[in-house]
Amino acid sequence: MMSKLAKVILGIVAVAAIGCGGGGGGGSSSNGDSGNIFLTDDLNTGYDHVWVTIKEVSLGKVGGGSTVVFSDPTGTTVDLRSLRDAQGKRFRFLSRDNGLSGQYDSVSVVLDDDVVLFTTGSSTGLARTFEGAVGGEKTLTATFSAREFGPGNDDLIIDFDLAAWSDNGTQVTGATILATADDVDFGDDNRHDRDNFPGFISGLSGTAPDQTFTLTRGNDTVVVQLSSDTEIHRSGGNGNPVLANGQHVVVRGHFDAASNMLVAERVKITGTSDDDEDEAFGNVSNIDGNAGSFDLEVLDVEDFLPSGDPIHVTTGGQTTFRNNAGVTVTKEEFFAGLTAGAQVEVEGSYDFASNTLSATKVKIEDDGDDEDNAEVTGATSNVDSGIFSFQIAATEFSGLNVPPGTLITVQTSDSTEFRGLSGGDIITKVQFFTSLTASPGQLAEVEGNWNGTVLTATKAKLED
């Protein structure tokens, strides 16, 4: 889970941490008077995490006045340190403004007063506040050469000048930002981080899997590009994940600077925009299936600042467990498929004092090279016992962006687990394919890795 966007009107990509300031962002293609704002910084190695909460961004007009280009009353939580790696700056898109007019020469960022610092090697965060905060908020302002946002000139990079930031033991002092419009790394698509972007679908066009739609978040809109690599899930697992105008979704992807689009890695149909739970995303460690708990090395959070890293996650009778395909599974099945290093999304209630998140929902997102990111149930056909493959009509499915009824090619292997009708007992590959051949149209359920063309099965089960 990444940063929550309650109301977004401009574009922000975040890359920062504690260290020396510098750097900015270059121009990309544009349509009309539009603006994308990005955050960056050059870092030192004194901190592993620097968690801040962004509440508003506004641009100051030449001659007076300002335009709010991003607003989230709850706040968007960002680990500034994580957005810089050994290769340099990383960029994280937040939103885009398609209606800027006039000339601008300054930018202001409103941060929540609270900031949490993790010194290098420490698993415990240092809770601090910003010096000079007013009403629980700290405003940082920077000026830049007057410019009009529009074609070929629509990107502004905010540089957290963290070399000037200091920790006096209770407060962060000297907090400043810079702003510029140049960065040699900005055009590199690999330098743009993926994130979660909630909103409503409109203007859906194309035929699955090659589709586009407009994602509306508050007064902000951005075009989303889907492909055969895009996974589609439905929250709760009820009904096929077929996209439609008017749906509320959460898009996971990254901003493509060349096309000014969000490239979707995954789309989750949620059905509602109401979500006030604390959320976290990261890598799993210290798994205890009996206790129903694990630790999560945090990559991103929503709606809370972590007091430790990793955070401790507990599950219980109130928890919904989902596999990679978004399908609800039992607690036992979830922990049986959970491995150290897997990436997991968690929702629930976080307690700062104990550094514990009591989960209401947990979902395995990335479980290695053989992840089961798709599940399909339907009638089988075109059975080939020579290469042990068949096709299945996608009557019920998750993790795929296809029209209902699409014939999906399934390829099995020696590592595929086969189960029969009677109690779902394990059977041999030959027995499974003999059943398919003997009963044309035999129903089956298949789980495996979908690459947009072929579903490589890890599990295949005969269905009544």
C-alpha positions in Angstrom: 0.0 0.0 0.0 1.4 3.3 -0.8 0.5 6.9 -0.1 -3.2 7.8 0.2 -4.4 10.5 -2.2 -7.6 12.0 -0.9 -7.6 15.0 -3.2 -4.9 15.5 -5.8 -4.6 18.2 -8.5 -1.0 18.1 -9.6 1.8 15.7 -10.1 4.4 14.8 -7.4 7.1 12.3 -7.6 9.2 11.8 -4.4 12.8 11.0 -4.1 14.6 12.2 -0.9 16.4 11.6 2.4 18.9 13.1 4.7 22.0 14.4 2.9 23.1 17.2 0.6 20.6 19.1 -1.4 20.6 19.4 -5.1 19.0 18.2 -8.3 15.8 18.8 -10.1 13.5 17.6 -12.8 13.4 18.0 -16.6 10.5 18.6 -19.0 8.4 15.9 -20.5 5.6 15.9 -23.1 2.4 17.7 -22.2 -1.1 18.3 -23.3 -2.4 21.9 -22.6 -1.4 23.9 -19.6 -0.5 21.1 -17.2 1.9 20.6 -14.4 3.7 17.7 -12.7 5.7 18.3 -9.5 8.4 15.9 -8.3 10.5 15.7 -5.1 14.1 14.7 -4.9 17.4 15.1 -3.0 21.0 14.0 -2.8 21.5 12.0 0.4 24.1 11.0 2.9 24.2 7.7 4.7 23.3 9.0 8.2 19.7 7.8 8.1 17.9 4.6 6.9 14.4 6.3 7.0 13.0 9.8 7.2 9.2 9.6 7.4 7.3 12.8 6.8 3.6 13.6 5.9 2.8 15.9 3.0 -0.6 17.7 3.4 -0.6 20.3 0.7 1.4 21.8 -2.2 0.7 25.1 -3.8 2.3 27.2 -6.5 2.8 31.0 -6.0 1.8 33.2 -8.9 4.0 36.0 -10.2 2.5 39.2 -8.8 0.6 37.5 -6.0 -1.9 34.8 -5.3 -1.4 31.0 -5.4 -2.9 27.8 -6.8 -3.3 24.7 -4.6 -2.1 21.8 -6.7 -2.2 19.0 -4.1 -4.3 18.7 -1.0 -4.7 15.7 1.3 -6.1 16.7 4.8 -5.1 13.2 6.1 -1.7 13.5 4.7 0.4 11.5 2.3 3.2 9.6 4.1 6.6 9.5 2.4 9.9 7.9 3.4 12.3 10.4 1.9 15.3 8.2 2.5 13.9 5.3 0.5 13.6 7.4 -2.6 17.3 7.5 -3.2 19.4 4.4 -4.1 23.0 3.6 -5.0 22.4 4.7 -8.6 21.0 8.1 -7.7 17.7 9.9 -7.5 14.3 8.2 -7.7 11.1 9.8 -8.7 7.6 9.1 -7.3 4.5 10.5 -9.1 1.7 11.7 -6.9 -0.6 13.8 -9.1 -1.1 16.0 -12.1 -2.7 19.4 -12.7 -4.3 19.8 -16.2 -5.6 23.4 -15.7 -2.8 25.7 -14.6 -2.8 29.2 -16.1 -0.5 32.2 -15.7 3.1 32.4 -14.5 4.5 30.9 -11.3 7.7 31.6 -9.4 7.4 29.8 -6.0 6.3 26.6 -4.4 5.1 25.8 -0.9 4.9 22.4 0.8 2.9 21.9 3.9 4.1 19.1 6.1 2.6 17.6 9.3 4.5 18.7 12.3 5.6 15.1 13.1 8.6 13.5 11.6 10.3 10.1 12.4 14.0 9.6 11.9 15.8 6.2 11.8 19.6 6.6 12.1 21.7 4.1 10.1 21.3 0.6 11.5 18.6 1.4 14.0 15.3 -0.4 14.1 13.8 2.2 16.4 12.5 5.5 15.1 13.2 8.9 16.7 10.0 10.9 17.0 10.6 14.6 16.3 8.7 17.7 15.4 9.6 20.5 13.0 11.0 23.7 14.5 8.8 26.7 13.8 5.6 24.6 13.1 2.3 26.5 13.4 -0.9 24.7 14.3 0.7 21.3 13.9 2.0 22.0 10.4 5.3 23.1 8.9 5.4 25.1 5.6 8.5 25.0 3.4 8.8 27.5 0.5 11.2 27.8 -2.4 11.4 30.2 -5.3 12.3 29.4 -9.0 12.6 31.3 -12.2 9.2 32.5 -13.4 7.6 30.0 -15.8 4.4 29.1 -17.4 3.4 25.5 -17.3 2.5 24.1 -20.7 3.7 22.1 -23.7 7.3 21.0 -23.2 7.6 22.9 -19.9 5.4 21.2 -17.4 7.6 19.6 -14.7 8.9 21.1 -11.5 11.1 19.3 -9.1 11.1 20.1 -5.4 14.4 19.3 -3.8 14.3 18.7 0.0 17.6 20.4 1.0 18.2 17.9 3.6 21.9 18.8 4.0 20.6 21.8 5.9 18.3 19.7 8.2 19.5 19.0 11.7 18.3 17.0 14.7 18.7 18.8 18.1 17.3 15.9 20.0 13.7 17.1 20.1 13.2 19.0 16.8 14.3 19.0 13.2 15.8 22.4 12.6 16.9 24.2 9.4 14.3 22.5 7.2 14.4 24.0 3.7 13.6 23.0 0.1 14.8 24.1 -3.3 13.0 24.0 -6.7 14.4 23.5 -10.2 13.3 22.3 -13.6 16.3 20.2 -14.7 17.5 16.7 -14.0 19.4 14.3 -16.3 17.9 11.2 -14.6 14.2 12.3 -14.9 13.8 10.8 -18.4 14.9 7.4 -17.3 11.8 5.3 -16.8 13.6 3.0 -14.4 14.1 5.9 -12.0 10.4 6.3 -11.4 8.9 4.5 -8.4 5.6 2.6 -8.4 2.9 3.7 -6.0 -0.8 3.2 -5.3 -3.3 5.7 -6.8 -7.0 5.5 -5.8 -9.7 7.1 -7.9 -12.7 6.6 -10.2 -12.7 5.3 -13.8 -14.1 7.2 -16.7 -13.4 7.2 -20.4 -12.6 3.5 -20.5 -11.5 2.6 -24.0 -9.8 -0.3 -25.9 -10.2 -4.0 -25.6 -8.7 -6.0 -22.7 -5.9 -6.2 -22.1 -4.9 -3.1 -24.1 -7.0 -0.4 -22.5 -6.8 3.1 -21.2 -9.0 5.1 -18.8 -9.0 8.3 -17.0 -8.5 8.1 -13.2 -10.2 10.9 -11.3 -9.1 11.8 -7.8 -10.8 14.8 -6.4 -10.3 17.5 -9.0 -7.3 15.7 -10.6 -7.3 13.4 -13.6 -4.6 11.3 -15.1 -4.7 8.7 -17.9 -3.9 5.1 -17.0 -2.4 2.6 -19.5 -3.1 -1.1 -19.2 -1.5 -4.0 -21.0 -1.2 -7.8 -20.8 1.2 -7.3 -17.9 -1.5 -5.6 -15.8 -3.1 -7.7 -13.1 -6.8 -7.0 -12.3 -8.3 -7.9 -9.0 -11.6 -7.3 -7.2 -11.5 -6.5 -3.5 -13.3 -9.3 -1.6 -13.0 -11.7 -4.5 -16.7 -11.4 -5.4 -17.3 -11.4 -9.2 -15.0 -11.2 -12.1 -12.6 -8.2 -12.1 -13.9 -6.5 -15.3 -13.3 -2.8 -15.5 -16.2 -0.4 -16.1 -16.8 3.4 -16.0 -17.8 4.7 -12.6 -15.9 2.0 -10.6 -13.6 3.0 -7.7 -10.2 1.4 -8.2 -6.7 1.5 -6.8 -4.1 1.6 -9.5 -0.6 0.4 -8.7 2.0 1.6 -11.2 4.5 4.3 -12.1 4.4 7.6 -14.0 5.8 7.4 -17.5 7.5 10.8 -18.2 7.4 10.3 -22.0 3.7 9.7 -22.3 2.4 11.5 -19.1 0.5 8.4 -18.2 0.3 6.0 -15.3 1.5 2.6 -16.4 -0.6 0.2 -14.5 1.1 -2.9 -12.9 -2.1 -3.8 -11.1 -5.7 -2.5 -10.7 -7.8 -3.4 -7.7 -11.6 -2.8 -8.0 -12.7 -1.7 -4.6 -16.2 -0.4 -5.1 -15.8 2.3 -2.6 -13.5 5.3 -1.8 -14.0 5.0 1.9 -10.9 3.6 3.6 -9.7 5.0 6.9 -7.6 2.0 7.9 -3.8 2.1 8.4 -2.0 0.4 5.6 1.5 -0.9 5.0 3.5 -2.6 2.3 6.9 -4.4 2.6 9.0 -7.5 2.9 8.1 -10.3 5.3 10.4 -11.8 7.9 10.1 -13.7 11.3 7.0 -15.7 10.2 5.0 -17.5 12.9 2.1 -19.4 11.4 0.9 -20.8 14.7 0.7 -17.3 16.3 -0.6 -15.9 13.0 2.1 -13.1 13.0 5.0 -11.8 11.0 7.3 -8.8 10.8 7.2 -6.4 7.9 10.2 -4.4 6.7 8.3 -1.4 5.5 8.6 0.0 2.0 5.7 2.3 2.3 2.8 3.2 4.7 -0.5 5.0 4.6 -2.1 7.1 7.3 0.6 6.5 10.0 4.2 7.1 10.8 6.0 3.9 11.9 7.9 3.9 15.2 10.0 0.9 14.3 11.3 -1.1 11.3 10.3 -3.8 10.8 6.8 -3.4 12.2 5.1 -6.3 13.8 1.9 -7.6 12.2 -0.7 -9.7 14.0 -3.8 -11.5 12.6 -6.8 -13.0 14.2 -10.5 -13.9 13.7 -11.2 -10.6 12.2 -8.5 -10.9 9.5 -9.2 -11.7 5.8 -6.4 -13.6 4.1 -5.8 -13.3 0.3 -3.3 -14.9 -2.0 -1.5 -13.2 -4.9 -4.6 -13.5 -7.1 -6.7 -11.7 -4.6 -8.6 -14.8 -3.8 -9.7 -15.3 -0.1 -7.9 -18.2 1.5 -7.7 -19.7 5.0 -5.2 -18.6 7.6 -3.5 -22.0 7.2 -3.3 -21.6 3.4 -2.0 -18.0 3.7 0.9 -18.9 6.1 1.7 -22.1 4.1 2.3 -19.9 1.1 4.1 -17.1 2.9 7.9 -17.1 2.6 10.6 -14.8 4.0 11.2 -11.9 1.7 7.7 -12.1 0.1 6.0 -8.7 -0.4 2.8 -8.3 1.5 0.1 -5.6 1.8 -1.5 -5.2 5.2 -4.5 -3.1 6.4 -5.7 -2.7 9.9 -5.0 -0.6 13.1 -1.5 0.5 13.9 -0.3 1.2 17.5 2.7 3.5 17.6 3.8 2.6 21.2 4.1 -1.2 20.5 5.0 -0.8 16.8 2.2 -3.4 16.0 -0.4 -3.4 13.3 -3.4 -5.5 14.0 -4.5 -6.7 10.6 -8.0 -6.8 9.2 -6.7 -7.7 5.7 -3.4 -9.3 4.5 -2.5 -10.1 0.9 0.6 -11.7 -0.6 1.7 -9.5 -3.5 5.0 -10.9 -4.6 6.2 -14.4 -3.6 9.1 -14.9 -5.9 9.5 -16.1 -9.5 6.7 -18.7 -9.2 4.1 -16.5 -7.7 0.4 -17.4 -8.3 -0.8 -14.1 -9.6 -3.9 -15.5 -11.3 -6.8 -18.0 -10.8 -9.3 -19.2 -13.4 -12.3 -21.5 -13.2 -14.2 -22.7 -16.3 -14.8 -25.4 -18.9 -11.8 -27.0 -20.5 -11.2 -27.6 -24.2 -8.4 -28.3 -26.7 -6.7 -30.8 -24.5 -3.2 -31.8 -25.6 -2.0 -34.8 -23.6 1.3 -34.8 -25.6 2.5 -31.5 -24.2 0.1 -31.5 -21.2 -1.7 -28.3 -22.0 -5.3 -27.3 -22.5 -7.5 -24.2 -22.7 -10.0 -23.0 -20.1 -12.9 -20.6 -20.5 -12.5 -17.7 -18.0 -15.9 -18.0 -16.4 -14.6 -17.0 -13.0 -11.2 -15.4 -12.7 -8.9 -13.1 -10.8 -5.6 -11.5 -11.6 -6.3 -11.2 -15.4 -7.5 -8.4 -17.5 -9.7 -10.3 -20.0 -13.3 -10.3 -21.1 -15.4 -13.1 -19.5 -15.4 -16.3 -21.5 -11.9 -15.7 -22.9 -10.1 -19.0 -23.7 -6.9 -19.1 -21.6 -4.1 -21.4 -22.7 -2.9 -23.4 -19.7 0.6 -25.1 -19.6 1.4 -27.6 -16.9 4.7 -29.1 -15.8 6.2 -31.7 -13.6 6.0 -29.3 -10.7 2.2 -28.7 -11.1 0.0 -30.0 -8.3 -3.0 -31.9 -9.7 -6.1 -32.7 -7.7 -9.2 -34.8 -8.6 -12.9 -34.5 -8.0 -13.3 -36.8 -5.1 -12.3 -34.7 -2.1 -9.7 -32.9 -4.1 -7.1 -35.6 -3.5 -3.8 -35.3 -5.3 -3.7 -37.3 -8.5 -1.0 -37.8 -11.3 -0.7 -35.6 -14.3 -1.7 -38.5 -16.5 -4.9 -39.1 -14.4 -5.8 -35.4 -14.6 -5.4 -35.3 -18.4 -7.2 -38.6 -18.9 -10.2 -37.1 -17.1 -10.1 -34.0 -19.3 -10.0 -36.1 -22.4 -12.8 -38.4 -21.3 -15.1 -35.6 -20.3 -15.2 -32.8 -22.9 -16.0 -29.5 -21.3 -14.8 -30.7 -17.9 -14.7 -27.9 -15.4 -11.4 -27.1 -13.8 -9.8 -24.6 -11.5 -6.3 -23.4 -12.3 -3.9 -21.2 -10.3 -0.5 -20.0 -11.6 1.5 -17.4 -13.3 -0.1 -15.4 -16.0 2.2 -13.6 -18.5 -0.5 -12.1 -20.7 -0.5 -15.1 -23.1 -0.1 -18.3 -21.2 -1.2 -19.4 -17.7 1.6 -21.6 -16.3 -0.1 -23.7 -13.7 1.2 -24.4 -10.2 -2.2 -26.0 -9.3 -4.9 -27.6 -11.4 -8.0 -29.1 -9.9 -11.0 -30.9 -11.4 -14.4 -29.2 -10.5 -17.9 -30.6 -10.4 
